[in-house]
Amino acid sequence: MQKNEKSKNIMLVILLVSVVSLTIAYATLTQYLYINSQAVVSGASSSWDVRFTAATCHATGNASITHDFDMDATNLQGLISRFNAPGDSIICDIKVTNNSVVNAKLSTYIVQDGTLTYTGTGANKAADEALVTGKLQYSIVYGAGDAKAGQAPAIDDTLPSGVTRDLVLTITYPSSATLPDNDVTVAGLKTTFLYTQD
């Protein structure tokens, strides 16, 4: 009986040594891995930047420019031009750049967004205003360096991140039109572009 008990004790010691050895081996062969991270979702003001980056205009025929565009990031305004003969044009090369980290698409595009006003001078004011009303031709197309050169902008046109697109604005007093007796000021020429995230 002593031999059985002695053998049980030896087995128990061997089992205990085995369990301790396995525990030490497991502890030696394990490694914790950790992932710690942080994310910042940029606000629109810090990551969204679609803007005008250039605008240059020139006159054709007998037209002249008395004041060029005043430009800031989102507005081109103040262009004052004079049409001295039928067929005169003002042509403006405009650059729109997406400095954002995300792509943009054209969501709204309205040519002649507003009401034109015609203000004549001189004795034949009303007749001159009527003569000029509705005669100016106003168009915007993509410029020569663009893949859509010569085409008008359209809803869902893309403006990828880091890309500049060329636009050409043309205002023409048509060859078939008659000049008024005195100056007529046409105000309210306006176009709206709304870019949103693509």
C-alpha positions in Angstrom: 0.0 0.0 0.0 2.8 2.3 0.7 4.1 1.7 -2.7 0.8 2.7 -4.2 0.7 5.8 -2.1 4.2 6.6 -3.0 3.5 6.2 -6.7 0.4 8.4 -6.3 2.5 11.1 -4.6 5.1 10.9 -7.4 2.4 11.1 -10.0 0.8 14.0 -8.2 4.2 15.8 -8.1 4.8 15.0 -11.8 1.3 16.3 -12.6 1.9 19.4 -10.6 5.3 20.0 -12.2 3.7 19.5 -15.6 0.9 22.0 -14.9 3.4 24.6 -13.6 5.7 24.0 -16.6 2.8 24.4 -19.0 1.7 27.6 -17.3 5.3 29.0 -17.4 5.6 27.9 -21.1 2.2 29.5 -22.0 3.2 32.7 -20.2 6.5 32.7 -22.0 4.9 32.1 -25.4 2.0 34.7 -25.2 2.0 38.3 -26.2 -0.7 40.9 -25.9 -1.3 43.1 -29.0 -3.0 46.5 -28.6 -4.6 48.9 -31.1 -5.1 52.4 -29.9 -6.3 55.0 -32.3 -8.1 58.3 -32.7 -10.1 59.8 -35.5 -11.0 63.3 -36.3 -13.9 64.1 -38.7 -13.0 67.4 -40.3 -15.6 70.1 -40.2 -16.7 71.4 -43.6 -14.9 74.7 -43.0 -11.5 73.1 -42.7 -11.8 70.6 -45.5 -14.1 72.1 -48.1 -12.6 74.7 -50.5 -14.0 75.1 -54.0 -13.1 78.6 -55.3 -12.5 80.9 -58.2 -8.7 81.1 -58.6 -8.4 83.4 -61.7 -10.5 85.5 -64.0 -9.2 87.5 -67.0 -11.3 89.3 -69.6 -10.6 90.7 -73.0 -12.7 92.6 -75.5 -13.3 91.8 -79.2 -14.4 94.1 -82.0 -14.9 97.6 -80.7 -15.9 96.6 -77.2 -14.0 97.8 -74.2 -13.7 96.9 -70.5 -14.0 99.8 -68.2 -13.7 97.7 -65.0 -12.5 94.1 -64.7 -13.9 91.6 -62.2 -13.3 92.1 -58.5 -12.6 88.5 -57.3 -12.7 86.8 -54.0 -12.9 83.0 -53.4 -16.6 82.7 -54.2 -17.6 85.8 -56.1 -16.7 87.4 -59.4 -18.4 90.8 -59.6 -18.0 94.3 -60.9 -17.2 93.6 -64.6 -18.2 96.7 -66.5 -18.0 96.5 -70.3 -19.1 98.7 -73.2 -20.4 97.4 -76.5 -19.7 100.0 -79.2 -20.8 98.1 -82.3 -23.0 95.1 -83.2 -20.9 91.9 -83.0 -18.8 93.2 -80.0 -18.0 90.6 -77.3 -16.4 90.4 -73.9 -14.7 87.0 -73.3 -13.6 86.0 -69.8 -11.4 83.1 -68.9 -12.3 81.8 -65.4 -10.7 79.1 -63.3 -12.5 77.1 -60.7 -10.3 75.0 -58.3 -11.2 72.3 -55.9 -8.6 72.6 -53.0 -10.7 70.2 -50.9 -9.7 66.8 -49.8 -12.9 65.4 -51.3 -14.2 65.4 -54.9 -17.0 67.9 -55.8 -19.8 67.8 -58.2 -21.9 70.6 -59.8 -25.3 70.3 -58.1 -26.9 73.6 -59.3 -26.0 75.6 -62.3 -28.2 78.6 -63.3 -27.3 80.9 -66.1 -28.8 84.3 -65.8 -30.0 83.9 -62.3 -32.0 87.0 -61.8 -33.8 89.8 -63.6 -32.0 92.0 -66.0 -32.7 95.7 -65.8 -32.3 98.1 -68.7 -31.7 101.8 -67.9 -31.5 104.2 -70.9 -30.4 107.8 -71.0 -31.3 110.6 -73.3 -34.5 111.7 -75.1 -35.3 108.3 -76.5 -34.7 106.4 -73.3 -37.8 104.1 -73.6 -37.1 103.3 -77.2 -33.4 102.6 -76.6 -34.3 100.3 -73.7 -36.7 98.4 -75.9 -34.2 98.1 -78.6 -31.6 96.6 -76.3 -33.9 94.4 -74.2 -33.2 90.7 -74.6 -30.4 91.3 -77.1 -27.3 90.4 -75.1 -26.1 86.9 -75.6 -24.6 85.3 -72.5 -22.9 81.9 -72.4 -20.5 79.8 -70.3 -18.7 76.8 -71.6 -15.7 74.8 -70.5 -12.4 76.1 -71.8 -10.0 74.7 -74.4 -7.8 72.8 -71.9 -10.8 70.9 -70.4 -12.0 67.4 -71.4 -15.5 68.9 -72.0 -14.1 71.9 -74.0 -16.9 73.9 -75.7 -19.7 72.3 -73.7 -21.8 74.1 -71.2 -21.5 73.0 -67.6 -24.1 70.4 -66.5 -25.5 69.1 -63.3 -23.3 66.3 -61.8 -20.2 67.4 -63.7 -17.3 66.5 -61.4 -14.5 68.6 -60.0 -12.0 66.2 -58.5 -9.9 67.1 -55.5 -6.9 69.2 -56.5 -8.2 69.9 -60.0 -8.8 73.2 -61.7 -11.4 73.6 -64.5 -11.4 76.3 -67.1 -14.6 78.2 -67.9 -15.2 80.7 -70.7 -17.8 83.4 -70.2 -18.9 85.2 -73.4 -21.2 88.2 -73.5 -22.0 89.4 -77.0 -24.1 92.2 -78.5 -25.1 90.3 -81.7 -24.2 91.4 -85.2 -27.9 91.5 -86.1 -28.7 94.0 -83.4 -29.1 97.8 -83.8 -27.3 100.2 -81.6 -29.4 102.6 -79.4 -29.3 106.3 -79.9 -27.9 106.8 -76.3 -26.3 104.5 -73.7 -28.4 101.7 -72.1 -27.0 100.1 -69.0 -27.9 96.4 -68.6 -27.6 95.2 -65.0 -28.2 91.9 -63.3 -26.2 89.5 -65.4 -25.6 86.7 -62.9 -24.8 83.0 -62.9 -24.8 80.6 -60.0 -22.7 77.5 -59.5 -23.3 75.2 -56.4 -20.7 72.5 -55.8 -21.4 69.8 -53.3 -19.4 66.7 -52.1 -19.4 64.0 -54.7 
